[in-house]
Every structure is written in structure tokens, then in C-alpha cells.
């Protein structure tokens, strides 16, 4: 009987490990998709105008062919490919915070139309800029100034 219980425990652990790996893979894929410029611009209605401006701006079409996505600068730890569990958890909380602001704006009606989005554009831009400075993420200098360590420029992707 003791021998069978060892196999039972081993089987449960194996099944739990497989389920855990699948869950982490799905979570990572969803987080990656939800951090893409296409998601921000086409799924999140409060970003319609911002996405249209992004596609015409310097972050989307750089001279070198690199592209900076929305989440590269606007979400904590998003561009760091080698984050640990605590950093990844911080990313998830930051993503939830950012998404809830847009969702609440839609529900309350303060971001429900393009006109209302334009009215709040300056206020939202200032809040995002302040958050980026406070967290020392998304530093424009890290992407633009020559001679800085490559980790700042690594967030840009080739198109």
C-alpha cells in the first residue's frame, strides 16, 4: 500500500507541474498580447486617438527601423526580458492599474468619446509622464542618447 501511495503522490505532483507550466505559458502569452500596441490601440477604446497618433509618430516609424511599443515605456518592467517573479508581479499590478484607469474612464463616460479623450489628453499625459519619472522607467534619454548602456536601447524592436 505504501508503494502505491508514493506513485499516487508522484502522479499528483507531475500533473500539478504540467498544469502549472501550462498556466504560466498561457498567462505569459496573454500578458504579452495585452501589452502590444495593437491591443492598446484596437481593443482599448480610450486609446483610439493615442494609437492613431502613435502610428504617425516617431516611436512607430524611426529612421533606424526600430519601433518602441506602448508598453515598452508605459509599463513597469515590460521591456526587461529577464525579470524575476517579484518584477513580473509588479508588471501585472502596473498593467492592472493602467487598464483600470481606462476601464473606469469608459464606465464613467469620461473617456467614452473622442472629444472627451481629447479633453483629458493633457491630464492623462502628465500623469503618465509623472509615473514614468517616479519609477525611472521609459527614460527617453535611454533610447535616444548615444553612448548609454545598451539595456536602455534594448526595448526597441526592429520592424
SEKOLRO-882200 format. One record per atom (N, C-alpha, C): y, z, x; atom name; residue number from 0. Coordinates in steps of 0.001 Angstrom, whole numbers, plus 500000, padded with zeros to 6 digits. Atoms other than C-alpha are relative to their C-alpha. Layout:
<rs>
north,up,east,a,k
Y,Z,X,CA,NUM
...
</rs>
This chain:
<rs>
north,up,east,a,k
498810,500000,500822,N,0
500000,500000,500000,CA,0
501260,500000,500870,C,0
498841,499923,499128,N,1
502427,500886,502807,CA,1
500272,498651,500647,C,1
499851,501316,499398,N,2
501788,497478,504356,CA,2
500680,499032,499029,C,2
499380,500866,501011,N,3
502715,495711,501089,CA,3
501469,500346,499794,C,3
498608,499609,500215,N,4
505922,497717,500722,CA,4
500891,499499,501140,C,4
499238,500552,498875,N,5
507025,496569,504213,CA,5
500313,498534,499742,C,5
499782,501413,500299,N,6
506583,492930,503130,CA,6
500984,499836,498849,C,6
499068,500037,501129,N,7
508427,493636,499894,CA,7
501434,500218,500484,C,7
498680,499710,499456,N,8
511376,495164,501758,CA,8
500483,498832,500856,C,8
499632,501149,499169,N,9
511351,492288,504266,CA,9
500403,498810,499123,C,9
499677,501096,500912,N,10
511331,489777,501397,CA,10
501343,500200,499318,C,10
498721,499695,500644,N,11
514214,491502,499626,CA,11
501145,499812,500994,C,11
498966,500165,498979,N,12
516213,491615,502865,CA,12
500247,498525,500306,C,12
499865,501434,499727,N,13
515533,487926,503539,CA,13
500741,499300,498860,C,13
499335,500604,501152,N,14
516555,486923,500019,CA,14
501472,500430,499967,C,14
498619,499510,499957,N,15
519683,489107,500302,CA,15
500815,499302,501077,C,15
499302,500688,498905,N,16
520586,487497,503638,CA,16
500324,498563,499606,C,16
499775,501389,500426,N,17
520178,483986,502209,CA,17
501108,499945,498952,C,17
498963,499960,501033,N,18
522273,484868,499141,CA,18
501365,500300,500637,C,18
498749,499672,499305,N,19
524930,486411,501429,CA,19
500567,498815,500757,C,19
499548,501169,499242,N,20
525088,483327,503644,CA,20
500538,498927,499059,C,20
499538,500989,500984,N,21
525385,481022,500626,CA,21
501343,500437,499410,C,21
498754,499486,500560,N,22
528103,483253,499128,CA,22
501164,499816,500978,C,22
498940,500135,498997,N,23
530119,483268,502368,CA,23
500368,498529,500166,C,23
499724,501439,499893,N,24
529774,479487,502648,CA,24
500821,499487,498825,C,24
499259,500421,501190,N,25
530971,478957,499078,CA,25
501414,500567,500027,C,25
498686,499365,499934,N,26
533835,481436,499495,CA,26
500898,499288,501012,C,26
499228,500674,498957,N,27
534958,479769,502716,CA,27
500439,498612,499542,C,27
499655,501338,500496,N,28
534845,476323,501112,CA,28
501093,500062,498945,C,28
498984,499858,501052,N,29
536856,477466,498086,CA,29
501342,500388,500606,C,29
498751,499576,499356,N,30
539438,479207,500280,CA,30
500625,498821,500744,C,30
499490,501161,499277,N,31
539755,476071,502435,CA,31
500599,498987,499014,C,31
499502,500949,501000,N,32
540141,473823,499358,CA,32
501292,500514,499367,C,32
498824,499431,500662,N,33
542643,476192,497731,CA,33
501186,500137,500952,C,33
498914,499956,499033,N,34
544715,476142,500929,CA,34
500473,498621,500422,C,34
499623,501367,499624,N,35
545025,472357,501102,CA,35
501298,499590,499308,C,35
498774,500490,500642,N,36
548326,470577,500410,CA,36
499717,499322,498653,C,36
500339,500665,501263,N,37
546583,468547,497701,CA,37
499829,501040,498886,C,37
500151,498941,500996,N,38
545583,471742,495876,CA,38
501363,500555,499601,C,38
498690,499408,500280,N,39
549065,473236,496193,CA,39
500852,499050,499164,C,39
499126,500960,500657,N,40
550749,470043,495025,CA,40
499509,499467,498679,C,40
500522,500606,501217,N,41
548429,468831,492309,CA,41
499411,501013,499024,C,41
500601,499004,500881,N,42
546769,471968,490927,CA,42
501017,501045,499567,C,42
499010,498956,500273,N,43
549652,474436,491139,CA,43
501276,499330,499490,C,43
498886,500717,500621,N,44
552277,473136,488713,CA,44
501359,500453,500494,C,44
498708,499522,499525,N,45
555045,475299,490133,CA,45
500367,499409,501358,C,45
499740,500620,498703,N,46
554771,473319,493389,CA,46
500180,498481,499896,C,46
499862,501450,500188,N,47
555192,469819,491885,CA,47
501124,499413,500843,C,47
498837,500535,499286,N,48
558667,469234,493269,CA,48
499908,500261,501497,C,48
500145,499654,498585,N,49
557928,471006,496524,CA,49
499016,499046,500678,C,49
501003,500921,499451,N,50
554857,468814,497071,CA,50
500581,498596,500161,C,50
499369,501320,499889,N,51
556840,465648,496373,CA,51
500942,499963,501200,C,51
499096,499927,498847,N,52
559470,466755,498936,CA,52
499207,500076,501304,C,52
500865,499865,498813,N,53
556722,467720,501420,CA,53
499479,498635,500429,C,53
500573,501309,499668,N,54
555183,464225,501233,CA,54
501034,499044,500585,C,54
498928,500832,499445,N,55
558560,462724,502170,CA,55
500593,500613,501263,C,55
499344,499263,498924,N,56
559444,465310,504820,CA,56
499301,499920,501344,C,56
500454,500025,498612,N,57
558880,465912,508495,CA,57
498663,500700,500225,C,57
501273,499311,499815,N,58
555873,468199,508024,CA,58
498817,499100,499640,C,58
501063,500904,500441,N,59
553837,465448,506337,CA,59
499897,498782,500900,C,59
499973,501221,499201,N,60
554893,462473,508444,CA,60
500738,500255,501311,C,60
499348,499770,498713,N,61
555570,463411,512045,CA,61
499859,498773,500875,C,61
500046,501134,499080,N,62
556236,460946,514812,CA,62
498709,499939,500786,C,62
501232,499966,499209,N,63
553103,462062,516650,CA,63
498756,499748,499159,C,63
501151,500203,500876,N,64
550874,461579,513610,CA,64
499339,501297,499568,C,64
500552,498706,500411,N,65
550219,465307,513170,CA,65
500605,500401,498663,C,65
499534,499526,501299,N,66
550555,466979,509788,CA,66
499880,501517,499942,C,66
500065,498556,500249,N,67
551417,470584,509005,CA,67
499807,500184,498507,C,67
500272,499747,501408,N,68
549851,471634,505719,CA,68
500749,501223,499510,C,68
499270,498869,500607,N,69
551411,474128,503307,CA,69
499481,501341,500536,C,69
500594,498718,499626,N,70
549004,476936,504156,CA,70
500058,500277,501492,C,70
499913,499776,498555,N,71
549346,476408,507894,CA,71
501135,500950,500351,C,71
498848,499142,499717,N,72
552714,478115,507786,CA,72
500223,501073,498949,C,72
499643,499106,501098,N,73
552854,479831,504423,CA,73
498961,501060,499683,C,73
501007,498970,500245,N,74
549657,481900,504502,CA,74
499616,500680,501301,C,74
500360,499191,498847,N,75
548841,484678,506924,CA,75
498602,499636,500491,C,75
501274,500266,499321,N,76
546029,483741,509360,CA,76
499316,498702,499598,C,76
500709,501192,500465,N,77
545251,480419,507658,CA,77
499683,499034,501141,C,77
500198,500977,498939,N,78
545655,478319,510796,CA,78
499148,500517,501146,C,78
500816,499429,498946,N,79
543733,480685,513022,CA,79
498533,499788,499648,C,79
501378,500357,500333,N,80
540228,479235,513047,CA,80
498993,501089,500374,C,80
500947,499003,499498,N,81
538680,482260,514707,CA,81
500419,501411,499587,C,81
499593,498684,500458,N,82
539756,485180,512561,CA,82
498778,500879,499761,C,82
501064,499045,500288,N,83
537676,488288,512182,CA,83
500032,500392,498537,C,83
500081,499605,501405,N,84
536726,489968,508922,CA,84
501281,500635,499453,C,84
498765,499375,500474,N,85
539938,492007,508713,CA,85
501104,498967,499810,C,85
498997,501055,500131,N,86
542150,488973,509334,CA,86
499694,499103,498804,C,86
500387,500842,501137,N,87
540178,486947,506793,CA,87
500299,500715,498685,C,87
499665,499217,501193,N,88
540588,489742,504256,CA,88
501506,499970,499764,C,88
498540,500088,500129,N,89
544340,489724,504955,CA,89
500400,498634,499460,C,89
499743,501344,500519,N,90
544317,485955,504351,CA,90
499728,499943,498500,C,90
500345,500024,501421,N,91
542586,486439,500991,CA,91
501035,500753,499165,C,91
498970,499248,500722,N,92
545098,489103,499918,CA,92
501320,499231,499974,C,92
498767,500781,499946,N,93
548005,486904,501054,CA,93
499914,498807,499053,C,93
500215,501120,500914,N,94
546542,483956,499143,CA,94
500104,500460,498549,C,94
499913,499452,501356,N,95
546160,486122,496027,CA,95
501444,500333,499643,C,95
498591,499677,500226,N,96
549757,487346,496395,CA,96
500798,498734,499707,C,96
499253,501247,500182,N,97
551127,483811,496765,CA,97
499633,499319,498679,C,97
500433,500622,501248,N,98
549052,482472,493884,CA,98
500481,500743,498776,C,98
499565,499214,501161,N,99
550005,485320,491577,CA,99
501483,499792,499712,C,99
498570,500264,500212,N,100
553708,484605,492113,CA,100
500171,498719,499178,C,100
499923,501262,500741,N,101
553230,481005,490928,CA,101
499428,500148,498598,C,101
500632,499819,501304,N,102
550896,482018,488115,CA,102
500907,500798,499057,C,102
499091,499215,500833,N,103
553289,484688,486840,CA,103
501229,499183,499594,C,103
498869,500870,500334,N,104
556131,482168,487017,CA,104
499657,499031,498885,C,104
500447,500892,501071,N,105
554113,479815,484838,CA,105
499867,500757,498681,C,105
500226,499211,501215,N,106
553130,482524,482352,CA,106
501327,500461,499396,C,106
498711,499510,500476,N,107
556650,483971,482109,CA,107
500946,498870,499618,C,107
499153,501143,500309,N,108
558137,480492,481881,CA,108
501107,499754,501003,C,108
498916,500173,499031,N,109
560430,480889,484905,CA,109
499751,498832,500953,C,109
500316,501159,499155,N,110
558642,478038,486753,CA,110
499309,498892,499192,C,110
500778,500898,500862,N,111
557322,476064,483780,CA,111
500527,498571,499925,C,111
499446,501363,500021,N,112
559646,473040,484094,CA,112
500615,499687,501357,C,112
499378,500397,498737,N,113
561109,471048,486959,CA,113
501407,500578,500129,C,113
498641,499452,499967,N,114
564588,472246,486013,CA,114
499966,501480,500417,C,114
500115,498578,499661,N,115
563511,475894,486209,CA,115
499535,500171,501447,C,115
500442,499944,498606,N,116
561739,475216,489516,CA,116
501183,499757,500936,C,116
498819,500283,499182,N,117
564947,473732,490923,CA,117
500957,501188,500021,C,117
499128,498826,500060,N,118
566929,476769,489739,CA,118
499508,501110,500927,C,118
500583,498908,499199,N,119
564556,479132,491577,CA,119
499670,499576,501429,C,119
500402,500527,498696,N,120
564035,476903,494639,CA,120
500597,500795,501157,C,120
499354,499290,498893,N,121
566586,478648,496874,CA,121
499450,501413,500125,C,121
500517,498626,500007,N,122
565406,482129,495872,CA,122
498570,500049,500563,C,122
501389,500015,499520,N,123
561751,481229,496483,CA,123
499935,499636,501478,C,123
499987,500400,498589,N,124
562514,479508,499804,CA,124
500438,501162,500885,C,124
499535,498848,499224,N,125
564431,482555,501032,CA,125
498928,501080,500087,C,125
501064,498988,499996,N,126
561573,484875,500027,CA,126
498869,499605,500942,C,126
501065,500474,499120,N,127
559002,482728,501827,CA,127
500454,500070,501454,C,127
499485,499966,498629,N,128
561195,482416,504914,CA,128
500026,501433,500523,C,128
499966,498590,499605,N,129
561702,486199,504989,CA,129
498591,500511,500313,C,129
501385,499573,499777,N,130
557956,486782,504670,CA,130
499444,499430,501311,C,130
500480,500627,498771,N,131
557241,484323,507490,CA,131
500584,500679,501235,C,131
499360,499325,498873,N,132
559730,486033,509789,CA,132
499414,501399,500184,C,132
500524,498637,499916,N,133
558453,489528,508951,CA,133
498577,500033,500562,C,133
501378,500007,499528,N,134
554847,488568,509626,CA,134
499845,499222,501308,C,134
499984,500784,498765,N,135
555820,486406,512637,CA,135
498962,498891,499964,C,135
500904,501137,500148,N,136
553702,483569,511295,CA,136
500833,498778,499688,C,136
499327,501220,500388,N,137
554620,479972,510726,CA,137
501279,499765,500772,C,137
498801,500166,499208,N,138
557157,480058,513500,CA,138
500237,498525,500272,C,138
499686,501403,499760,N,139
558851,476696,513571,CA,139
500075,499715,501494,C,139
499887,500205,498564,N,140
559522,477175,517264,CA,140
498632,499767,500631,C,140
501339,500147,499435,N,141
555788,477438,517929,CA,141
499488,498579,499840,C,141
500455,501372,500222,N,142
555302,473945,516554,CA,142
500892,498975,500681,C,142
499045,501017,499566,N,143
558401,472239,517925,CA,143
500426,500075,501452,C,143
499456,499896,498661,N,144
559417,473598,521290,CA,144
498947,499678,501058,C,144
500952,500297,498929,N,145
557737,472094,524353,CA,145
499844,501189,500929,C,145
500231,498968,499020,N,146
556189,474408,526885,CA,146
499470,501305,499439,C,146
500551,498786,500577,N,147
554980,477035,524429,CA,147
498481,499927,500020,C,147
501459,500002,500008,N,148
551334,478092,524369,CA,148
499455,499112,498881,C,148
500558,500970,500942,N,149
549087,475642,522549,CA,149
499569,500610,498685,C,149
500455,499428,501264,N,150
547994,478148,519899,CA,150
501012,499790,498882,C,150
498997,500255,501028,N,151
551276,477609,518059,CA,151
499930,498585,499479,C,151
500067,501400,500409,N,152
550838,473872,518032,CA,152
498639,499624,499448,C,152
501341,500342,500447,N,153
547128,474003,517169,CA,153
499899,499900,498483,C,153
500058,500045,501449,N,154
547945,474400,513495,CA,154
500258,498601,499460,C,154
499751,501363,500472,N,155
548995,470748,513288,CA,155
498722,499183,500046,C,155
501192,500841,500074,N,156
546315,468257,512243,CA,156
500386,498549,500117,C,156
499798,501450,499901,N,157
546085,464594,513129,CA,157
499645,499365,498669,C,157
500277,500731,501237,N,158
546253,462281,510147,CA,158
499095,498834,500278,C,158
</rs>
